[in-house]
Amino acid sequence: MSAGTLPEGQVQAMFDRIAGVYDAMNSVMTAGLHHRWRRRAVDLAAVGPGSKVLDVATGTGDLAIEAASRGAEVVGSDFSEKMLERARAKAPHIRFEQADALALPYPDDAFDAATVGFGARNFADLGRGLAEMARVVRPGGRVVVLEITQPTRPPLSTFFSLWFDRLVPLAGRLAGDPDAYTYLPSSVKRFPGPRELAAEMERAGLGELRWILTGGGIIALHAGTVLPARPAEA
Ligand SMILES: C[S@@+](CC[C@H](N)C(=O)[O-])C[C@H]1O[C@@H](n2cnc3c(N)ncnc32)[C@H](O)[C@@H]1O
């Protein structure tokens, strides 16, 4: 478990608790922009009709829904049953199932791409979660990570700190769950920056790393390609 990360059981319980307000909070906190970022994430996954996609830590399913809208066959997995209930109600045509991102119940090379939106930050072991995503994607397929990142330079860093340290916890208090929306900024602060995340993805077995910053520098989209397995050394 990386420093400052909550134990898995607590993260799962927190998402079970906030499932009912999650979608509304996303729209309030991002002024609806999160749908645009999800479209870009699915563009980076390079999937279309006939592709098989796994959306890890799918939550209420918005990224899975975006991938399915491109004609892909999508599985969404998450360890919070309450978040999955919301996802299933929104998109009965998508397979949503309970699974731990750190021990995915899928064989090697089962998918053409794997995505994770605003989920990697919650992994108790980021390297292991990324390695699991890389394992279940075939060589040549993509792994895409959509995350919030911290701008380092003013004026955006000033805006970010006002928005995240003051407005988000306030909105969380109004929504009835101050703890969850205090956890959110702290989880972003301890998450690796764009360059470090790319290095972590490389360590997980991905190549051709690239990333895009958007949303005024607060959103990072990373994509890597699963490398062919190296022949075993003689
Ligand atoms: C902030 S929500 C993101 C949901 C969704 N991907 C989205 O883009 O809105 C984080 C999700 O990650 C899930 N999660 C965190 N750690 C997980 C793990 N180890 N295995 C499975 N799901 C996990 C939580 O249950 C929660 O639904």
PDBQT file of the ligand as one rigid body, heavy atoms in Angstrom, charges set to zero:
ROOT
HETATM    1  C1  LIG A 301     -13.833   7.900  -8.415  1.00  0.00    +0.000 C 
HETATM    2  S1  LIG A 301     -14.649   6.417  -8.844  1.00  0.00    +0.000 S 
HETATM    3  C2  LIG A 301     -14.492   6.346 -10.605  1.00  0.00    +0.000 C 
HETATM    4  C3  LIG A 301     -15.630   5.634 -11.276  1.00  0.00    +0.000 C 
HETATM    5  C4  LIG A 301     -15.651   5.659 -12.797  1.00  0.00    +0.000 C 
HETATM    6  N1  LIG A 301     -14.527   4.966 -13.383  1.00  0.00    +0.000 N 
HETATM    7  C5  LIG A 301     -15.724   7.047 -13.356  1.00  0.00    +0.000 C 
HETATM    8  O1  LIG A 301     -14.954   7.347 -14.277  1.00  0.00    +0.000 OA
HETATM    9  O2  LIG A 301     -16.563   7.829 -12.914  1.00  0.00    +0.000 OA
HETATM   10  C6  LIG A 301     -13.463   5.208  -8.349  1.00  0.00    +0.000 C 
HETATM   11  C7  LIG A 301     -13.986   3.790  -8.445  1.00  0.00    +0.000 C 
HETATM   12  O3  LIG A 301     -12.885   2.904  -8.257  1.00  0.00    +0.000 OA
HETATM   13  C8  LIG A 301     -13.353   1.761  -7.575  1.00  0.00    +0.000 C 
HETATM   14  N2  LIG A 301     -12.181   1.081  -7.048  1.00  0.00    +0.000 N 
HETATM   15  C9  LIG A 301     -11.184   1.608  -6.305  1.00  0.00    +0.000 A 
HETATM   16  N3  LIG A 301     -10.258   0.675  -6.026  1.00  0.00    +0.000 NA
HETATM   17  C10 LIG A 301     -10.678  -0.465  -6.625  1.00  0.00    +0.000 A 
HETATM   18  C11 LIG A 301     -10.159  -1.776  -6.701  1.00  0.00    +0.000 A 
HETATM   19  N4  LIG A 301      -9.016  -2.121  -6.103  1.00  0.00    +0.000 N 
HETATM   20  N5  LIG A 301     -10.847  -2.699  -7.405  1.00  0.00    +0.000 NA
HETATM   21  C12 LIG A 301     -12.021  -2.377  -8.006  1.00  0.00    +0.000 A 
HETATM   22  N6  LIG A 301     -12.581  -1.162  -7.965  1.00  0.00    +0.000 NA
HETATM   23  C13 LIG A 301     -11.908  -0.213  -7.283  1.00  0.00    +0.000 A 
HETATM   24  C14 LIG A 301     -14.318   2.346  -6.551  1.00  0.00    +0.000 C 
HETATM   25  O4  LIG A 301     -15.211   1.379  -6.042  1.00  0.00    +0.000 OA
HETATM   26  C15 LIG A 301     -15.010   3.420  -7.370  1.00  0.00    +0.000 C 
HETATM   27  O5  LIG A 301     -16.186   2.945  -7.981  1.00  0.00    +0.000 OA
ENDROOT
TORSDOF 0
